[in-house]
């Protein structure tokens, strides 16, 4: 794939998809947004959690991820840069799954155990992964489908198209009649 095609894929997404794409954007963006806020509000959700998981530089990484989730969640909900922000969210969810679910599977998780059985193994992972799975699948859908017609990306595309049409109209001077064959 050529570089121009890759840039175009991310910066000129299709906006002709179903209007219901809005609901996927609101769901995924809303969850990222409030989870980002929680990382600032509750230490055990931000720096404390990243420390328990053994993440590098948790005092820097947790706030950085929180800012990504807050800003990116707002972008997803508004439908601005939907494809662009979907990529880091997909990566984030893969890292979240790998960093929390493998140790849960093995029964050595440093995080609090699930509130009800199963506490470890494949069934515990399948139960605890449901939100991560929904987020990653929503972002993959938005990456593939684009933001839909009810989005800021679609609004900007319509405005660009209108501006382009206006700038390509034939120019005439109202004080001088047009000569035949010119516009």
Z-matrix of the N, CA and C atoms (Angstrom, degrees):
N
C 1 1.454
C 2 1.528 1 108.51
N 3 1.300 2 117.06 1 133.06
C 4 1.454 3 121.18 2 -179.85
C 5 1.521 4 110.55 3 -74.27
N 6 1.334 5 115.29 4 153.21
C 7 1.457 6 120.86 5 -178.52
C 8 1.527 7 110.91 6 -58.03
N 9 1.338 8 117.65 7 -42.53
C 10 1.470 9 120.84 8 179.59
C 11 1.528 10 111.47 9 -60.58
N 12 1.333 11 115.84 10 -37.97
C 13 1.464 12 119.78 11 179.17
C 14 1.521 13 110.93 12 -67.43
N 15 1.334 14 116.70 13 -37.88
C 16 1.469 15 120.60 14 178.20
C 17 1.525 16 110.04 15 -65.79
N 18 1.334 17 116.55 16 -46.07
C 19 1.467 18 120.32 17 178.47
C 20 1.522 19 110.14 18 -60.54
N 21 1.320 20 116.93 19 -43.83
C 22 1.465 21 120.76 20 179.51
C 23 1.524 22 111.62 21 -63.46
N 24 1.345 23 116.86 22 -38.92
C 25 1.468 24 120.93 23 178.18
C 26 1.527 25 110.63 24 -55.98
N 27 1.334 26 116.96 25 -43.23
C 28 1.458 27 120.77 26 -176.46
C 29 1.529 28 113.35 27 -83.95
N 30 1.323 29 118.56 28 -30.57
C 31 1.462 30 120.46 29 -173.84
C 32 1.527 31 114.14 30 -99.60
N 33 1.327 32 117.43 31 -13.54
C 34 1.465 33 121.03 32 178.20
C 35 1.535 34 109.29 33 -130.46
N 36 1.332 35 116.53 34 65.52
C 37 1.470 36 118.91 35 -176.74
C 38 1.520 37 110.99 36 -71.79
N 39 1.332 38 116.47 37 156.24
C 40 1.460 39 118.57 38 174.86
C 41 1.528 40 109.50 39 -66.84
N 42 1.308 41 115.22 40 141.05
C 43 1.474 42 119.49 41 178.82
C 44 1.518 43 110.35 42 -120.77
N 45 1.317 44 116.41 43 15.52
C 46 1.459 45 120.88 44 -176.64
C 47 1.522 46 112.53 45 -95.92
N 48 1.313 47 118.16 46 6.44
C 49 1.462 48 121.68 47 -179.55
C 50 1.516 49 111.64 48 -67.24
N 51 1.312 50 116.16 49 -176.27
C 52 1.466 51 119.45 50 -179.26
C 53 1.530 52 112.05 51 -66.96
N 54 1.315 53 115.13 52 146.35
C 55 1.468 54 120.34 53 177.25
C 56 1.527 55 110.91 54 -61.54
N 57 1.327 56 116.49 55 -26.53
C 58 1.466 57 120.77 56 -179.10
C 59 1.528 58 112.68 57 -67.34
N 60 1.335 59 118.06 58 -10.41
C 61 1.467 60 121.01 59 173.68
C 62 1.528 61 110.09 60 -56.04
N 63 1.317 62 116.31 61 -28.98
C 64 1.461 63 121.49 62 176.69
C 65 1.523 64 111.40 63 -51.83
N 66 1.322 65 117.74 64 -40.99
C 67 1.465 66 120.97 65 -176.47
C 68 1.529 67 111.79 66 -69.18
N 69 1.322 68 117.23 67 -35.40
C 70 1.466 69 120.34 68 176.21
C 71 1.528 70 108.99 69 -66.81
N 72 1.334 71 116.82 70 -42.57
C 73 1.480 72 120.37 71 177.89
C 74 1.524 73 110.98 72 -62.12
N 75 1.330 74 117.38 73 -44.04
C 76 1.467 75 120.57 74 -179.09
C 77 1.525 76 111.35 75 -65.69
N 78 1.332 77 116.92 76 -38.87
C 79 1.465 78 120.25 77 179.63
C 80 1.528 79 110.54 78 -66.25
N 81 1.318 80 116.88 79 -56.46
C 82 1.463 81 120.66 80 -176.46
C 83 1.530 82 110.83 81 -65.41
N 84 1.311 83 117.08 82 -45.71
C 85 1.469 84 120.65 83 -179.66
C 86 1.512 85 112.28 84 -63.87
N 87 1.329 86 116.70 85 -39.87
C 88 1.463 87 120.64 86 178.73
C 89 1.513 88 112.20 87 -63.22
N 90 1.332 89 116.96 88 -43.44
C 91 1.463 90 120.23 89 179.46
C 92 1.523 91 110.36 90 -64.19
N 93 1.337 92 117.87 91 -46.26
C 94 1.465 93 119.76 92 178.14
C 95 1.526 94 110.86 93 -60.58
N 96 1.336 95 116.71 94 -42.14
C 97 1.463 96 121.45 95 -178.68
C 98 1.526 97 111.34 96 -59.67
N 99 1.336 98 117.18 97 -53.55
C 100 1.469 99 117.60 98 -176.07
C 101 1.515 100 112.49 99 -73.03
N 102 1.320 101 118.86 100 -28.79
C 103 1.467 102 119.97 101 175.22
C 104 1.531 103 110.16 102 -67.55
N 105 1.324 104 116.95 103 -34.96
C 106 1.466 105 120.37 104 174.62
C 107 1.519 106 111.75 105 -64.44
N 108 1.318 107 116.48 106 -43.14
C 109 1.469 108 120.02 107 177.28
C 110 1.530 109 111.05 108 -61.86
N 111 1.338 110 116.73 109 -42.07
C 112 1.466 111 120.72 110 -179.56
C 113 1.531 112 112.20 111 -60.73
N 114 1.327 113 117.25 112 -31.72
C 115 1.468 114 120.40 113 179.45
C 116 1.527 115 111.16 114 -65.07
N 117 1.322 116 117.60 115 -28.16
C 118 1.466 117 121.33 116 176.13
C 119 1.528 118 111.57 117 -85.33
N 120 1.311 119 116.93 118 -37.46
C 121 1.462 120 121.81 119 -174.04
C 122 1.526 121 111.72 120 -75.22
N 123 1.333 122 117.13 121 -40.61
C 124 1.465 123 121.05 122 -177.00
C 125 1.524 124 109.93 123 -120.64
N 126 1.319 125 115.61 124 117.38
C 127 1.464 126 121.15 125 -178.96
C 128 1.512 127 111.63 126 -57.49
N 129 1.341 128 116.99 127 -36.92
C 130 1.463 129 119.05 128 -178.20
C 131 1.530 130 112.43 129 -67.17
N 132 1.316 131 118.05 130 -14.35
C 133 1.465 132 121.54 131 176.52
C 134 1.530 133 111.80 132 -95.77
N 135 1.314 134 117.19 133 -18.49
C 136 1.460 135 121.57 134 -177.73
C 137 1.511 136 111.78 135 -110.64
N 138 1.333 137 115.48 136 -103.98
C 139 1.464 138 121.34 137 -176.07
C 140 1.529 139 111.77 138 -58.00
N 141 1.321 140 117.87 139 -42.68
C 142 1.460 141 121.06 140 -179.28
C 143 1.519 142 112.34 141 -61.47
N 144 1.300 143 116.66 142 -44.39
C 145 1.474 144 120.95 143 179.68
C 146 1.526 145 110.50 144 -65.95
N 147 1.341 146 117.14 145 -43.64
C 148 1.462 147 121.08 146 -179.58
C 149 1.528 148 110.55 147 -64.95
N 150 1.342 149 116.35 148 -34.79
C 151 1.460 150 120.59 149 177.29
C 152 1.524 151 110.27 150 -66.00
N 153 1.344 152 117.21 151 -48.16
C 154 1.472 153 121.28 152 179.24
C 155 1.527 154 111.96 153 -58.70
N 156 1.313 155 116.32 154 -35.73
C 157 1.457 156 120.60 155 -178.26
C 158 1.532 157 112.63 156 -79.32
N 159 1.333 158 116.55 157 -7.57
C 160 1.462 159 120.17 158 179.91
C 161 1.517 160 113.77 159 77.67
N 162 1.317 161 117.29 160 24.29
C 163 1.461 162 121.08 161 178.55
C 164 1.527 163 109.65 162 -68.47
N 165 1.317 164 118.27 163 145.22
C 166 1.460 165 120.25 164 177.85
C 167 1.535 166 110.80 165 -69.50
N 168 1.308 167 116.48 166 143.43
C 169 1.470 168 123.58 167 177.73
C 170 1.530 169 112.77 168 43.07
N 171 1.330 170 118.54 169 60.60
C 172 1.469 171 120.51 170 -175.81
C 173 1.528 172 113.41 171 -60.85
N 174 1.344 173 117.30 172 -28.83
C 175 1.462 174 119.99 173 179.36
C 176 1.521 175 113.02 174 -69.09
N 177 1.315 176 117.00 175 -20.09
C 178 1.468 177 122.04 176 177.40
C 179 1.527 178 110.03 177 -102.00
N 180 1.324 179 115.71 178 -43.85
C 181 1.455 180 120.64 179 -174.75
C 182 1.529 181 112.80 180 -66.28
N 183 1.323 182 117.73 181 -44.30
C 184 1.475 183 120.04 182 -178.00
C 185 1.531 184 111.90 183 -61.19
N 186 1.352 185 119.59 184 -48.75
C 187 1.468 186 118.24 185 176.85
C 188 1.527 187 112.91 186 -64.84
N 189 1.329 188 117.50 187 -34.27
C 190 1.465 189 119.69 188 178.57
C 191 1.522 190 110.59 189 -64.63
N 192 1.324 191 117.05 190 -43.28
C 193 1.467 192 121.00 191 177.56
C 194 1.524 193 109.90 192 -65.72
N 195 1.332 194 116.96 193 -37.70
C 196 1.469 195 120.26 194 178.43
C 197 1.528 196 110.74 195 -62.36
N 198 1.320 197 116.81 196 -43.37
C 199 1.471 198 120.45 197 178.68
C 200 1.531 199 110.08 198 -64.52
N 201 1.335 200 116.78 199 -42.33
C 202 1.470 201 120.60 200 175.99
C 203 1.525 202 110.38 201 -57.69
N 204 1.327 203 116.84 202 -45.39
C 205 1.461 204 120.18 203 -177.52
C 206 1.518 205 112.07 204 -68.39
N 207 1.308 206 117.94 205 -39.76
C 208 1.469 207 120.36 206 179.47
C 209 1.525 208 110.62 207 -67.81
N 210 1.332 209 115.70 208 -54.39
C 211 1.467 210 119.50 209 -179.11
C 212 1.516 211 112.27 210 -64.89
N 213 1.335 212 116.41 211 -45.16
C 214 1.460 213 120.30 212 179.75
C 215 1.510 214 112.60 213 -66.56
N 216 1.331 215 116.51 214 -36.01
C 217 1.461 216 119.73 215 176.61
C 218 1.520 217 111.38 216 -62.31
N 219 1.321 218 116.36 217 -41.25
C 220 1.470 219 120.27 218 177.01
C 221 1.530 220 110.65 219 -65.08
N 222 1.340 221 116.47 220 -40.46
C 223 1.468 222 119.63 221 177.23
C 224 1.526 223 111.05 222 -62.05
N 225 1.334 224 116.76 223 -45.47
C 226 1.476 225 119.26 224 178.64
C 227 1.523 226 111.15 225 -61.08
N 228 1.327 227 116.69 226 -46.72
C 229 1.464 228 119.18 227 -177.96
C 230 1.524 229 111.51 228 -61.79
N 231 1.331 230 117.47 229 -37.17
C 232 1.462 231 120.21 230 -179.00
C 233 1.524 232 112.46 231 -82.23
N 234 1.329 233 117.01 232 -19.16
C 235 1.459 234 119.94 233 -178.29
C 236 1.514 235 112.50 234 79.57
N 237 1.312 236 116.84 235 31.79
C 238 1.470 237 121.73 236 178.07
C 239 1.526 238 108.54 237 -110.74
N 240 1.317 239 117.00 238 120.71
C 241 1.456 240 120.27 239 -178.99
C 242 1.519 241 112.50 240 65.92
N 243 1.316 242 116.77 241 33.60
C 244 1.466 243 122.44 242 -173.60
C 245 1.522 244 112.33 243 -56.91
N 246 1.319 245 117.04 244 -47.50
C 247 1.462 246 119.00 245 -179.64
C 248 1.522 247 111.38 246 -67.31
N 249 1.312 248 116.55 247 -38.78
C 250 1.473 249 119.94 248 -179.33
C 251 1.526 250 111.44 249 -61.97
N 252 1.315 251 117.79 250 -45.92
C 253 1.467 252 120.69 251 -176.02
C 254 1.522 253 111.79 252 -78.65
N 255 1.322 254 118.05 253 -20.17
C 256 1.463 255 120.43 254 178.05
C 257 1.527 256 111.78 255 -63.23
N 258 1.319 257 117.69 256 -35.55
C 259 1.470 258 121.04 257 -177.01
C 260 1.532 259 112.03 258 -63.45
N 261 1.354 260 119.59 259 -53.37
C 262 1.470 261 116.84 260 178.37
C 263 1.523 262 113.08 261 -63.79
N 264 1.330 263 117.94 262 -29.00
C 265 1.462 264 119.74 263 177.23
C 266 1.528 265 111.18 264 -69.63
N 267 1.317 266 117.93 265 -37.73
C 268 1.471 267 120.74 266 176.50
C 269 1.529 268 109.15 267 -63.04
N 270 1.329 269 116.48 268 -45.51
C 271 1.470 270 120.89 269 178.45
C 272 1.525 271 110.02 270 -61.31
N 273 1.324 272 116.75 271 -44.96
C 274 1.469 273 120.98 272 179.74
C 275 1.525 274 111.07 273 -58.92
N 276 1.317 275 117.18 274 -42.76
C 277 1.467 276 119.82 275 -178.32
C 278 1.530 277 111.42 276 -69.59
N 279 1.314 278 117.79 277 -34.96
C 280 1.471 279 120.20 278 175.78
C 281 1.524 280 109.69 279 -63.66
N 282 1.337 281 116.80 280 -44.60
C 283 1.467 282 120.48 281 178.23
C 284 1.529 283 110.18 282 -63.49
N 285 1.324 284 117.40 283 -41.66
C 286 1.469 285 120.50 284 179.53
C 287 1.528 286 110.82 285 -61.86
N 288 1.305 287 116.74 286 -43.33
C 289 1.466 288 120.27 287 179.34
C 290 1.522 289 110.59 288 -63.48
N 291 1.329 290 116.64 289 -48.48
C 292 1.465 291 120.27 290 -178.13
C 293 1.533 292 112.20 291 -64.75
N 294 1.324 293 116.86 292 -37.62
C 295 1.470 294 119.59 293 -175.27
C 296 1.527 295 113.45 294 -80.67
N 297 1.314 296 118.40 295 -17.26
C 298 1.470 297 119.35 296 -178.10
C 299 1.525 298 114.34 297 -116.69
N 300 1.307 299 118.00 298 -30.42
C 301 1.467 300 119.08 299 -171.88
C 302 1.520 301 113.74 300 -89.31
N 303 1.324 302 118.59 301 -27.47
C 304 1.466 303 119.31 302 177.72
C 305 1.529 304 110.07 303 -64.97
N 306 1.340 305 116.34 304 -46.18
C 307 1.467 306 118.91 305 179.28
C 308 1.525 307 111.49 306 -67.71
N 309 1.320 308 117.93 307 -30.82
C 310 1.466 309 120.88 308 174.80
C 311 1.532 310 109.90 309 -65.63
N 312 1.305 311 116.18 310 -43.41
C 313 1.459 312 121.30 311 178.04
C 314 1.534 313 110.76 312 -57.87
N 315 1.336 314 115.04 313 -43.63
C 316 1.463 315 120.15 314 -177.52
C 317 1.527 316 113.62 315 -80.63
N 318 1.341 317 116.95 316 -9.64
C 319 1.457 318 120.96 317 -179.15
C 320 1.518 319 113.62 318 78.27
N 321 1.342 320 117.76 319 22.22
C 322 1.472 321 121.37 320 -178.95
C 323 1.525 322 111.70 321 -121.18
N 324 1.312 323 117.78 322 22.98
C 325 1.462 324 121.40 323 -177.05
C 326 1.529 325 110.81 324 -65.22
N 327 1.346 326 117.05 325 134.40
C 328 1.458 327 119.71 326 175.94
C 329 1.537 328 112.38 327 -78.65
N 330 1.301 329 116.46 328 -7.84
C 331 1.468 330 121.36 329 -179.98
C 332 1.519 331 109.88 330 -85.11
N 333 1.330 332 116.90 331 160.80
C 334 1.466 333 118.74 332 177.30
C 335 1.528 334 110.32 333 -56.38
N 336 1.326 335 115.89 334 142.11
C 337 1.454 336 119.21 335 -178.27
C 338 1.526 337 110.54 336 -71.81
N 339 1.314 338 117.25 337 159.51
C 340 1.473 339 120.17 338 179.24
C 341 1.525 340 110.78 339 -55.72
N 342 1.338 341 117.29 340 151.56
C 343 1.468 342 120.58 341 -176.46
C 344 1.530 343 114.49 342 -69.10
N 345 1.314 344 116.72 343 -18.37
C 346 1.474 345 120.04 344 -179.38
C 347 1.522 346 108.64 345 -144.38
N 348 1.331 347 116.39 346 155.34
C 349 1.466 348 119.03 347 179.22
C 350 1.529 349 110.33 348 -59.42
N 351 1.298 350 116.23 349 152.35
C 352 1.456 351 131.15 350 2.90
C 353 1.532 352 111.16 351 -79.25
N 354 1.305 353 116.26 352 147.69
C 355 1.460 354 121.83 353 -176.97
C 356 1.526 355 113.12 354 -98.26
N 357 1.325 356 116.81 355 -13.61
C 358 1.460 357 120.45 356 178.71
C 359 1.526 358 108.28 357 -157.38
N 360 1.326 359 115.66 358 169.47
C 361 1.451 360 120.44 359 177.09
C 362 1.515 361 112.98 360 92.00
N 363 1.316 362 116.21 361 -174.77
C 364 1.473 363 120.04 362 -173.69
C 365 1.524 364 114.11 363 -63.90
N 366 1.334 365 118.13 364 -37.14
C 367 1.462 366 119.27 365 -179.54
C 368 1.525 367 111.63 366 -69.03
N 369 1.310 368 117.10 367 -36.22
C 370 1.471 369 120.22 368 176.09
C 371 1.528 370 110.10 369 -63.74
N 372 1.323 371 116.00 370 -42.74
C 373 1.473 372 120.29 371 178.98
C 374 1.525 373 110.17 372 -63.42
N 375 1.328 374 116.93 373 -47.16
C 376 1.465 375 119.49 374 -179.42
C 377 1.525 376 111.80 375 -60.03
N 378 1.318 377 116.49 376 -37.30
C 379 1.468 378 119.24 377 178.59
C 380 1.532 379 111.22 378 -71.10
N 381 1.314 380 117.30 379 -45.02
C 382 1.465 381 121.31 380 -174.59
C 383 1.530 382 113.67 381 -78.28
N 384 1.319 383 118.00 382 -15.40
C 385 1.466 384 121.06 383 -175.74
C 386 1.532 385 112.50 384 -89.17
N 387 1.325 386 117.53 385 -3.67
C 388 1.462 387 120.43 386 -171.02
C 389 1.528 388 113.81 387 -56.68
N 390 1.307 389 118.77 388 -42.54
C 391 1.464 390 121.10 389 -179.96
C 392 1.529 391 111.25 390 -70.20
N 393 1.328 392 116.25 391 -42.99
C 394 1.469 393 120.22 392 178.05
C 395 1.531 394 110.04 393 -59.70
N 396 1.325 395 115.05 394 -44.03
C 397 1.458 396 121.07 395 -179.45
C 398 1.537 397 110.96 396 -62.30
N 399 1.314 398 117.06 397 -44.75
C 400 1.468 399 120.73 398 179.36
C 401 1.530 400 110.54 399 -62.98
N 402 1.316 401 117.82 400 -41.21
C 403 1.463 402 121.48 401 -179.81
C 404 1.530 403 111.18 402 -65.78
N 405 1.326 404 116.68 403 -46.76
C 406 1.459 405 118.68 404 -177.88
C 407 1.529 406 111.18 405 -66.45
N 408 1.310 407 117.79 406 -40.57
C 409 1.473 408 120.51 407 179.17
C 410 1.529 409 111.49 408 -67.06
N 411 1.325 410 117.45 409 -36.90
C 412 1.469 411 120.85 410 176.78
C 413 1.525 412 110.59 411 -63.96
N 414 1.317 413 116.71 412 -42.58
C 415 1.468 414 120.23 413 179.70
C 416 1.523 415 111.75 414 -68.54
N 417 1.321 416 117.72 415 -36.77
C 418 1.467 417 120.45 416 175.68
C 419 1.532 418 109.89 417 -64.28
N 420 1.320 419 116.76 418 -41.37
C 421 1.464 420 120.42 419 176.39
C 422 1.527 421 110.72 420 -60.12
N 423 1.335 422 117.45 421 -47.73
C 424 1.465 423 121.10 422 -178.26
C 425 1.527 424 111.59 423 -66.48
N 426 1.324 425 116.81 424 -34.16
C 427 1.462 426 120.58 425 175.88
C 428 1.525 427 109.65 426 -63.03
N 429 1.314 428 117.09 427 -42.99
C 430 1.466 429 121.22 428 -178.27
C 431 1.528 430 112.29 429 -75.71
N 432 1.322 431 117.29 430 -45.72
C 433 1.467 432 121.36 431 -171.06
C 434 1.522 433 114.02 432 -88.48
N 435 1.319 434 117.72 433 -23.43
C 436 1.459 435 119.75 434 -173.77
C 437 1.519 436 110.56 435 86.36
N 438 1.322 437 116.77 436 -177.25
C 439 1.465 438 120.90 437 -171.38
C 440 1.524 439 115.97 438 -81.41
N 441 1.320 440 118.15 439 -13.71
C 442 1.460 441 120.44 440 -177.83
C 443 1.518 442 112.05 441 87.22
N 444 1.336 443 116.60 442 171.92
C 445 1.465 444 120.79 443 -174.70
C 446 1.533 445 114.64 444 -73.46
N 447 1.321 446 117.91 445 -22.57
C 448 1.465 447 120.49 446 178.63
C 449 1.521 448 108.74 447 -98.65
N 450 1.330 449 115.24 448 71.95
C 451 1.456 450 121.15 449 -177.27
C 452 1.527 451 109.63 450 -149.83
N 453 1.329 452 115.71 451 161.60
C 454 1.460 453 119.03 452 175.76
C 455 1.526 454 110.82 453 -66.93
N 456 1.329 455 117.58 454 -33.42
C 457 1.467 456 119.97 455 175.75
C 458 1.522 457 110.43 456 -58.72
N 459 1.334 458 118.01 457 -43.71
C 460 1.464 459 122.13 458 179.54
C 461 1.532 460 110.47 459 -66.94
N 462 1.319 461 116.84 460 -41.68
C 463 1.465 462 120.51 461 178.45
C 464 1.526 463 110.58 462 -61.30
N 465 1.327 464 116.87 463 -45.61
C 466 1.466 465 120.35 464 178.74
C 467 1.522 466 111.29 465 -63.28
N 468 1.326 467 117.18 466 -38.52
C 469 1.469 468 120.29 467 178.24
C 470 1.523 469 110.34 468 -63.67
N 471 1.338 470 117.64 469 -42.73
C 472 1.470 471 120.64 470 178.80
C 473 1.528 472 110.66 471 -63.73
N 474 1.328 473 117.09 472 -41.13
C 475 1.472 474 120.18 473 178.68
C 476 1.521 475 111.45 474 -65.77
N 477 1.342 476 117.20 475 -41.19
C 478 1.471 477 120.16 476 177.40
C 479 1.519 478 110.31 477 -62.32
N 480 1.326 479 117.30 478 -41.56
C 481 1.462 480 121.31 479 179.99
C 482 1.532 481 110.17 480 -64.15
N 483 1.319 482 117.34 481 -42.33
C 484 1.466 483 120.94 482 178.99
C 485 1.523 484 110.39 483 -64.79
N 486 1.322 485 117.26 484 -42.17
C 487 1.469 486 121.07 485 179.18
C 488 1.520 487 110.18 486 -64.52
N 489 1.317 488 116.72 487 -41.14
C 490 1.467 489 120.88 488 179.17
C 491 1.520 490 110.37 489 -63.31
N 492 1.330 491 116.83 490 -42.51
C 493 1.469 492 120.02 491 178.40
C 494 1.518 493 110.33 492 -61.99
N 495 1.327 494 117.91 493 -42.02
C 496 1.461 495 121.37 494 -178.75
C 497 1.523 496 111.69 495 -67.11
N 498 1.323 497 117.52 496 -38.58
C 499 1.465 498 119.47 497 -177.87
C 500 1.522 499 111.85 498 -76.55
N 501 1.325 500 118.25 499 -15.21
C 502 1.458 501 120.99 500 179.57
C 503 1.537 502 112.87 501 -101.91
N 504 1.331 503 117.04 502 7.46
C 505 1.454 504 120.18 503 175.56
C 506 1.522 505 108.49 504 -71.86
N 507 1.337 506 117.97 505 147.19
C 508 1.468 507 119.45 506 177.20
C 509 1.527 508 110.01 507 -62.82
N 510 1.329 509 115.06 508 137.52
C 511 1.473 510 120.14 509 -179.98
C 512 1.513 511 109.24 510 -92.16
N 513 1.313 512 115.30 511 132.19
C 514 1.463 513 119.91 512 177.31
C 515 1.508 514 108.48 513 -130.44
N 516 1.300 515 115.56 514 148.62
C 517 1.462 516 121.58 515 176.31
C 518 1.520 517 106.94 516 -97.57
N 519 1.342 518 117.80 517 116.52
C 520 1.470 519 119.17 518 -175.44
C 521 1.524 520 112.77 519 -63.87
N 522 1.323 521 118.27 520 -19.74
C 523 1.460 522 120.31 521 -179.13
C 524 1.525 523 112.23 522 -87.66
N 525 1.324 524 117.84 523 -17.28
C 526 1.454 525 120.82 524 -179.48
C 527 1.523 526 108.36 525 -123.52
N 528 1.310 527 117.24 526 123.33
C 529 1.461 528 118.89 527 -179.85
C 530 1.540 529 110.58 528 -64.67
N 531 1.285 530 114.81 529 146.96
C 532 1.456 531 119.99 530 179.66
C 533 1.501 532 110.34 531 -71.31
N 534 1.332 533 115.92 532 142.26
C 535 1.462 534 120.40 533 177.18
C 536 1.524 535 107.98 534 -80.23
N 537 1.271 536 116.13 535 149.08
C 538 1.475 537 118.49 536 178.55
C 539 1.529 538 110.36 537 -57.84
N 540 1.305 539 115.57 538 136.76
C 541 1.460 540 121.90 539 177.81
C 542 1.522 541 113.58 540 85.05
N 543 1.352 542 120.21 541 0.64
C 544 1.468 543 122.53 542 177.79
C 545 1.505 544 108.70 543 -122.65
N 546 1.280 545 113.72 544 158.57
C 547 1.452 546 117.44 545 177.36
C 548 1.497 547 108.96 546 -136.23
